[in-house]
Amino acid sequence: MKVDKVVELFQTMAIMSLNMGNLNLEVNIIKNKLVIVEKEKATLLVELYKKRNIQKGYKHNVEIWRKSRVEVEQKIQVFIKKL
């Protein structure tokens, strides 16, 4: 009887050890997936910030171009009046 209980206890411990090993593997896989997703998120955020900065720069350049265009048109009108 004692031998049966020892064998049963050993089998239970072996099963628990395997289950814990499987659980550890699953946790590690999930951690790795999380790290990958976080890296992808960081990359996408960097790209988004770059696009926003490019758009801001484009809008700024358009404003400068419009101002210089208005100045040139005013100079042309003054020149035409002088003629």
Backbone as a printed PyTorch tensor [residue, N CA C, xyz], in Angstrom:
tensor([[[  0.8180,  -1.1960,   0.0000],
         [  0.0000,   0.0000,   0.0000],
         [  0.8600,   1.2560,   0.0000]],

        [[  1.8990,   1.2060,   0.8360],
         [  2.7640,   2.3790,   0.8730],
         [  3.4630,   2.5730,  -0.4630]],

        [[  3.8340,   1.4560,  -1.0840],
         [  4.5030,   1.5380,  -2.3710],
         [  3.5540,   2.1430,  -3.4060]],

        [[  2.2790,   1.7410,  -3.3750],
         [  1.2900,   2.2860,  -4.3080],
         [  1.1320,   3.7910,  -4.1170]],

        [[  1.1100,   4.2170,  -2.8790],
         [  0.9570,   5.6540,  -2.6070],
         [  2.1850,   6.4170,  -3.0760]],

        [[  3.3730,   5.8250,  -2.8770],
         [  4.6090,   6.4750,  -3.3160],
         [  4.6170,   6.5760,  -4.8410]],

        [[  4.2300,   5.5170,  -5.5220],
         [  4.1880,   5.5150,  -6.9800],
         [  3.1740,   6.5470,  -7.4700]],

        [[  2.0130,   6.5790,  -6.8310],
         [  0.9780,   7.5440,  -7.2160],
         [  1.4650,   8.9750,  -6.9880]],

        [[  2.1350,   9.1990,  -5.8770],
         [  2.6870,  10.5180,  -5.5790],
         [  3.7480,  10.9020,  -6.6130]],

        [[  4.6090,   9.9480,  -6.9660],
         [  5.6400,  10.2090,  -7.9680],
         [  5.0110,  10.5480,  -9.3230]],

        [[  4.0030,   9.7940,  -9.7100],
         [  3.3250,  10.0660, -10.9830],
         [  2.6730,  11.4480, -10.9670]],

        [[  2.0580,  11.7680,  -9.8400],
         [  1.4290,  13.0810,  -9.7170],
         [  2.4660,  14.1920,  -9.8230]],

        [[  3.6060,  13.9990,  -9.1770],
         [  4.6650,  15.0080,  -9.2270],
         [  5.2190,  15.1320, -10.6550]],

        [[  5.3640,  14.0100, -11.3480],
         [  5.8600,  14.0510, -12.7270],
         [  4.8770,  14.7990, -13.6230]],

        [[  3.6040,  14.5310, -13.4670],
         [  2.5840,  15.2100, -14.2590],
         [  2.5790,  16.6990, -13.9520]],

        [[  2.6780,  17.0380, -12.6740],
         [  2.7040,  18.4610, -12.2870],
         [  3.9310,  19.1520, -12.8650]],

        [[  5.0710,  18.4620, -12.8530],
         [  6.2950,  19.0360, -13.3920],
         [  6.1410,  19.2990, -14.8950]],

        [[  5.5650,  18.3500, -15.6240],
         [  5.3310,  18.5450, -17.0610],
         [  4.3700,  19.6950, -17.3060]],

        [[  3.3140,  19.7610, -16.5120],
         [  2.3440,  20.8500, -16.6790],
         [  2.9780,  22.2040, -16.3980]],

        [[  3.8160,  22.2770, -15.3790],
         [  4.4960,  23.5350, -15.0670],
         [  5.4520,  23.9130, -16.1900]],

        [[  6.1430,  22.9050, -16.7590],
         [  7.0270,  23.1730, -17.8870],
         [  6.2470,  23.7220, -19.0700]],

        [[  5.0980,  23.1290, -19.3620],
         [  4.2580,  23.6090, -20.4560],
         [  3.7600,  25.0210, -20.1750]],

        [[  3.3860,  25.2760, -18.9370],
         [  2.9200,  26.6070, -18.5600],
         [  4.0280,  27.6380, -18.7470]],

        [[  5.2470,  27.2670, -18.3330],
         [  6.3810,  28.1890, -18.5140],
         [  6.6290,  28.4750, -19.9910]],

        [[  6.5170,  27.4490, -20.8320],
         [  6.6990,  27.6530, -22.2700],
         [  5.6330,  28.5910, -22.8210]],

        [[  4.4140,  28.3950, -22.4310],
         [  3.3300,  29.2530, -22.9010],
         [  3.5420,  30.6990, -22.4670]],

        [[  3.9600,  30.8860, -21.2290],
         [  4.2130,  32.2410, -20.7280],
         [  5.3480,  32.8880, -21.5170]],

        [[  6.4080,  32.1440, -21.7790],
         [  7.5320,  32.6970, -22.5470],
         [  7.1090,  33.0530, -23.9660]],

        [[  6.2810,  32.2160, -24.5800],
         [  5.7960,  32.5090, -25.9330],
         [  4.9810,  33.7950, -25.9220]],

        [[  4.1170,  33.9510, -24.9490],
         [  3.2900,  35.1520, -24.8610],
         [  4.1610,  36.3830, -24.6150]],

        [[  5.1820,  36.2530, -23.7730],
         [  6.0980,  37.3740, -23.5360],
         [  6.8100,  37.7680, -24.8240]],

        [[  7.2680,  36.7740, -25.5880],
         [  7.9500,  37.0660, -26.8500],
         [  7.0130,  37.7680, -27.8250]],

        [[  5.7690,  37.3190, -27.8990],
         [  4.8000,  37.9740, -28.7780],
         [  4.5800,  39.4130, -28.3450]],

        [[  4.5090,  39.6400, -27.0520],
         [  4.3170,  40.9990, -26.5360],
         [  5.4940,  41.8970, -26.9100]],

        [[  6.6970,  41.3780, -26.7830],
         [  7.8820,  42.1550, -27.1430],
         [  7.8570,  42.5000, -28.6280]],

        [[  7.4820,  41.5330, -29.4650],
         [  7.4180,  41.7780, -30.9080],
         [  6.3870,  42.8480, -31.2230]],

        [[  5.2310,  42.7600, -30.5880],
         [  4.1710,  43.7450, -30.8340],
         [  4.6070,  45.1270, -30.3680]],

        [[  5.2860,  45.2040, -29.2350],
         [  5.7650,  46.4940, -28.7340],
         [  6.7860,  47.1070, -29.6920]],

        [[  7.6730,  46.2790, -30.2570],
         [  8.6540,  46.7880, -31.2250],
         [  7.9460,  47.3050, -32.4730]],

        [[  6.9550,  46.5530, -32.9500],
         [  6.2060,  46.9910, -34.1270],
         [  5.4820,  48.3000, -33.8430]],

        [[  4.9220,  48.4110, -32.6500],
         [  4.2220,  49.6330, -32.2680],
         [  5.1810,  50.8220, -32.2600]],

        [[  6.3570,  50.6240, -31.6880],
         [  7.3520,  51.7000, -31.6370],
         [  7.7730,  52.1120, -33.0490]],

        [[  7.9640,  51.1370, -33.9230],
         [  8.3440,  51.4310, -35.3050],
         [  7.2490,  52.2300, -36.0030]],

        [[  6.0020,  51.8110, -35.8150],
         [  4.8860,  52.5170, -36.4470],
         [  4.7470,  53.9410, -35.9090]],

        [[  4.9870,  54.1200, -34.6170],
         [  4.9190,  55.4650, -34.0440],
         [  5.9980,  56.3690, -34.6230]],

        [[  7.1980,  55.8200, -34.8050],
         [  8.2830,  56.6060, -35.3950],
         [  7.9030,  57.0250, -36.8070]],

        [[  7.3510,  56.0880, -37.5780],
         [  6.9330,  56.4200, -38.9470],
         [  5.8310,  57.4810, -38.9390]],

        [[  4.8990,  57.3630, -38.0000],
         [  3.8160,  58.3440, -37.9020],
         [  4.3620,  59.7320, -37.5900]],

        [[  5.3020,  59.8140, -36.6370],
         [  5.8920,  61.1090, -36.2970],
         [  6.6360,  61.7020, -37.4840]],

        [[  7.3400,  60.8470, -38.2500],
         [  8.0450,  61.3370, -39.4350],
         [  7.0600,  61.9030, -40.4420]],

        [[  5.9680,  61.1930, -40.6790],
         [  4.9690,  61.6770, -41.6330],
         [  4.3660,  62.9950, -41.1730]],

        [[  4.0890,  63.1000, -39.8780],
         [  3.5300,  64.3490, -39.3530],
         [  4.5170,  65.4930, -39.5370]],

        [[  5.7840,  65.2390, -39.2670],
         [  6.7960,  66.2860, -39.4210],
         [  6.9420,  66.6900, -40.8850]],

        [[  6.8740,  65.7220, -41.7830],
         [  6.9590,  66.0360, -43.2110],
         [  5.7730,  66.8920, -43.6230]],

        [[  4.5740,  66.5230, -43.1320],
         [  3.3940,  67.3070, -43.4760],
         [  3.4860,  68.7190, -42.9210]],

        [[  3.9960,  68.8450, -41.6940],
         [  4.1620,  70.1790, -41.1140],
         [  5.1470,  70.9960, -41.9390]],

        [[  6.2410,  70.3440, -42.3380],
         [  7.2320,  71.0350, -43.1560],
         [  6.6570,  71.4370, -44.4940]],

        [[  5.8440,  70.5680, -45.0860],
         [  5.2180,  70.8840, -46.3740],
         [  4.2850,  72.0770, -46.2300]],

        [[  3.4540,  72.0680, -45.1910],
         [  2.5360,  73.1950, -44.9740],
         [  3.3180,  74.4850, -44.7560]],

        [[  4.4110,  74.3850, -44.0030],
         [  5.2410,  75.5620, -43.7440],
         [  5.8350,  76.0890, -45.0530]],

        [[  6.3240,  75.1810, -45.8930],
         [  6.9010,  75.5890, -47.1760],
         [  5.8480,  76.2230, -48.0730]],

        [[  4.6320,  75.7090, -48.0520],
         [  3.5580,  76.2800, -48.8610],
         [  3.2590,  77.7030, -48.3970]],

        [[  3.2410,  77.9080, -47.0840],
         [  2.9890,  79.2520, -46.5510],
         [  4.0990,  80.2150, -46.9880]],

        [[  5.3210,  79.7810, -46.9180],
         [  6.4490,  80.6280, -47.3440],
         [  6.3160,  80.9480, -48.8240]],

        [[  5.9900,  79.9390, -49.6280],
         [  5.8410,  80.1520, -51.0630],
         [  4.7380,  81.1590, -51.3550]],

        [[  3.6090,  81.0290, -50.6530],
         [  2.5030,  81.9730, -50.8690],
         [  2.9110,  83.3980, -50.5020]],

        [[  3.6010,  83.5510, -49.3740],
         [  4.0400,  84.8850, -48.9600],
         [  4.9920,  85.4830, -49.9790]],

        [[  5.9450,  84.6790, -50.4280],
         [  6.9040,  85.2140, -51.4040],
         [  6.2110,  85.5220, -52.7260]],

        [[  5.2290,  84.7280, -53.0870],
         [  4.4700,  84.9760, -54.3180],
         [  3.7220,  86.3030, -54.2320]],

        [[  3.1010,  86.5450, -53.0720],
         [  2.3820,  87.8040, -52.8730],
         [  3.3520,  88.9770, -52.9400]],

        [[  4.5120,  88.8240, -52.3350],
         [  5.5130,  89.8960, -52.3710],
         [  5.9690,  90.1700, -53.8050]],

        [[  6.2000,  89.1180, -54.5700],
         [  6.6260,  89.2990, -55.9610],
         [  5.5250,  89.9800, -56.7640]],

        [[  4.2870,  89.5600, -56.5660],
         [  3.1740,  90.1790, -57.2850],
         [  3.0570,  91.6590, -56.9340]],

        [[  3.2720,  91.9990, -55.6640],
         [  3.2170,  93.3980, -55.2610],
         [  4.3440,  94.1930, -55.9160]],

        [[  5.5300,  93.6170, -55.9740],
         [  6.6620,  94.2940, -56.6130],
         [  6.3890,  94.5080, -58.1000]],

        [[  5.7870,  93.5080, -58.7380],
         [  5.4620,  93.6290, -60.1610],
         [  4.4480,  94.7420, -60.3800]],

        [[  3.4440,  94.8150, -59.5190],
         [  2.4330,  95.8730, -59.6530],
         [  3.0590,  97.2450, -59.4720]],

        [[  3.9430,  97.3850, -58.5230],
         [  4.6290,  98.6630, -58.3010],
         [  5.4730,  98.9940, -59.5290]],

        [[  6.1680,  98.0240, -60.0660],
         [  6.9910,  98.2450, -61.2570],
         [  6.1360,  98.6710, -62.4550]],

        [[  4.9700,  98.0080, -62.6240],
         [  4.0810,  98.3470, -63.7260],
         [  3.5510,  99.7640, -63.5580]],

        [[  3.2300, 100.1620, -62.3640],
         [  2.7280, 101.5270, -62.1140],
         [  3.7880, 102.5800, -62.4530]],

        [[  5.0410, 102.2530, -62.1650],
         [  6.1340, 103.1800, -62.4520],
         [  6.3240, 103.3450, -63.9470]],

        [[  6.0590, 102.2710, -64.6890],
         [  6.2120, 102.3710, -66.1500],
         [  5.0910, 103.1880, -66.7120]]])
